[in-house]
Amino acid sequence: MAVGTAMAVTTGLAVAPAVHASPSATGALHWAPCDDPESPGAECATLSVPVDWDDPHGPTLGLAVARRKATDPGARVGSMVFGPGGPGDSGVNMVVRRIGRFSPEVRRRFDVVSFDPRGVGGSNPVTCSGGLLAERPSPVLKSQADFDATVAYNRRLRADCRARTGPVFDHLDTAQTVRDLDALRAALGQPELTFHGSSYGTLLGAQYAETYPRRVRAIVLESVMDHSVPTTRDFLRSEAASAQDSFQEFVKWCEGASDCALRGRDVHAVWQALLARAGRGELEDPAKPGTALSPPDLVNKIAFRKFYEADYAGLATMITQMDARRPLPASPVSTAPLPPATPVFCSDWHLPVHDYREYASLVADMNTTAPDLPHLLPIQMAAACLGAPTANPQHRLNVHGAPPILLSNALHDPATGYPWAVSVARQLGRGGVLLTYDGQGHGSATSGSCMEDAVDDYLTDLAVPPRGTSCPAVPS
């Protein structure tokens, strides 16, 4: 689950490159060069889709779409659609500015296509009052009064965002986006879908296969989310376990790596001391010089981001600098907002918490599971969804008639833990084939030639690796 946001403040937070191609009629794509002179070669278009697919003749919205044509037209297989993560990541941005994320073979054989999911970037983005967003209560709730205040704030924020965003605000769930994806497939002229979903985009791919199994050519699910996790406690506990596993991997690496700046020290003790200092307001936020770095930001903006990248050396260096009371340079830490949730997430996950007593129990459970990583983002997401309606709640996959689906997951993924990939593969039955990366980090499809070749062979030639295939970790 990538850290992203589908919310924009009224000042016009840019999430993706501007798309100036003329809006097209429903079902048609009229391509024009994207308005991004620094990244030439990409084409943009707009696809008109219903705001509510249950009312197909009602109001519409324009989905921002981008593509880069296959670099070897003579070897072209077709179009491959990328499903972005987040929720809230821009697929247009991925194609326009980050095409190197895809392997050379995929870029050679496919038109690489992606889109901004509804509510994101150029696709009728969720827009909220910047002032109201700035009033977000602390995710560290200490009483029933704090709990009640958060529920009340969430209600005010949803009303504000709905008023500013328009009717699409109530139709942001992945089940609606599945229908958008099928409309994009048809507009691309593809009788069957070739799809690569990453992180939150794996919900989209899995539910597409469930909804339209006979319209699937190939689906890669990379960094797999398990949408069958039944309860709030199960969800939070599994997320905490995956994050703590990454911390343990970091400690293990530091014990033997010559380039670990903390080698020979008690990493747990140094880290716990930093958490205590953050709790006293003694750490500076490198993204906001002059302001304190809170414990949640220390965990999520510093440690968790480095676990995503499997940048253990970088994390060890940052911890050493903070421990020595030396300020961190601003560049290693993103200044992008780290929101506790998005309307998309709340629409897809039913994670009820009834009162402060239950909330405190969940926090204690997470802290027992991940003692080195309190205040993890998932509990903040649960808090931000308090009181929100859920249109597409969790359920076990029920896929019949689809061709084999390839799942790709790191053994030590901090956000979409390996047990989730195992679970989804089991739900897919004989149709689910799990390819394991014996390494760390969030994302695995291009982690070394073994992984890349297996994924490429599946996408291009529909060659499925043998069950139980794993690939060795490569240095980060």
Buried (B, 14 or more C-beta within 10 A) or exposed (E): BBBBBBBBBBEEBEBBBEBEBEEBEEEEBBBEEBEBEEBEEBBBBBBBBBBBBEEEEEEBBBBBBBBBBBBEEEEBBBBBBBBBBBBBBBBBBBBBBEBEBBBEBBBBBBBBBBBBBBBBBBBBBBBBBBEBBEEBBBBBBEEEEBBBBBBEBBEEBBEBBBEBBBBBBBBBBBBBBBBBBBBBBBBBEBEBBBBBBBBBBBBBBBBBBBBBBEBBBBBBBBBBBBBBBEEBBBBBBBBBBBBBBBBBBBBEBBEEBEEBBBBEBEBEEBBEBBBEBBBEEEBBBBBEEEEBBBBBBBBBBBBBBBBBBBBBBBBBBBBBBBBEEEEBEEEBBEEEBBBBBBBBBBBBBBBEBEEBEBBBEBBEBBBEBBEBBBBBBBBBBBBBBBBBEBBBEBEEBEBEEBBBBBBBBBBBBBBBBBBBBBBBBBBBEEBBBBBBBBBBBBBBBBBBEBBBBBBBBBBBEBEBBEEEBBBEBBEB
